[in-house]
Amino acid sequence: AACRVLEVTSVIIGHDQDDYVESIEQPLRLVIKGTHRAAVVRGAALRALAMTHFICGADESGTHSVLNLCEEVCAPQYRGEDVSPCLRAIALDCWALLSSTVADAYLAGDEMEEDLGRGLVILPLLSTCLNSSNMELRCAAGECVALIHESRLNLGIDEDEGENASERRFRRGSWDGSEWEVLMDEVKQRVAELSVESGRHMSKKAKKEQRATFRDFMATIVDDEPPVEVVNFRGGTVTLRTWREIIEINFVRHCLQGGFQIQLMTNETLHMIFDIDASTINDATGAALSQLEKRLTMSKTSEAAKAADLDMTRRRRTRTNVKNYFITADGEDI
């Protein structure tokens, strides 16, 4: 619970809060490195650390340090102990979040042999994770591959560069002709299989969820198509057209849960990250509200929310009494 509070706090206090990052980093790292602790606790600490650096941190070296930690934790073993699939999946989610903030060349470039992109280094690990029996780990790995492939495509040269179409095809934006070509072909085949997988080892709901998820991944990884996701909230919509943006908003949504909508409306840092025009939101909701007015009208503890809860309780009691009417003699309790 404490880690969840720290994660949410980073979203609320906003960007450029290096003092806050420094104050919580070491305690969170100690929890993550504690192999004797429960995986869910270590995962919560890792999510809090990643979100803190994503929102509050201004130090690029700090981001790379957390990326290093994520790469260590997502391995099958860490500090001499086996890592649970759920913790590995969280580590990949955090890796994807922080990787969304780095340059395409740093993620998927291979021009300098001694300085390969981070994504290329962990591609063999991601390929292995796609064959895991744990669905969360498979989906997390697929998302990372989609992000890496998107960055690789972004490195492609302009159409007027290169002597001919064949030369352009085998340049930076393609896997063809690179040492990663065979591995990426295997990854593409596995992603395509997961998008249509059926079997008795999975529930109907899990199979449906996995197919939908990997169809989105396949559109980018196999067909080179950009993703499109529209997020609706009170006062406006956000259209996301890159995996970078989708990964970021999904991580924030998971963090805020029930508070996601109101924070998307009122949080200036989220407006900046997702390029939301605050004035448009204010116009759509009637007028700009002060912080006090927002608490009085939109908070879960507002009078309006309490009145709605009371009305719901009364309606529920009435329905229950109606169902039990045959027990009573005169129906006076209705």
Buried (B, 14 or more C-beta within 10 A) or exposed (E): EEBBEBBBBBBEBBBEBEEBBBEBBEBBBEBBBEBEBEBEBBBBBBBBBBBBBBBBBEEEEBBBBBBEBBBBBBEEEBEEEEBBBBBBBBBBBBBBBBBBBBEBBBBBBBEEEEEBBBBBEBBEBBBEBBEBEBBBBBBBBBBBBBBBBBBBBBBBEEEEEBEEEEEBEBBBBBBEEBEBEEBBEEBBEBBBEBBEBEEEEBEEEEBEBBBEBBBBBBBBBBEBEEBEBEBEBEBBEBEBEBBBBBBBBBBBBEBBEEBBBBBBBBBEBBBEBBEBEBEEBBEEBEEEBEEEEBEBEBEEEBEEEEEEEEEEEEEEEEEEBEEEEEEEEEEEEE
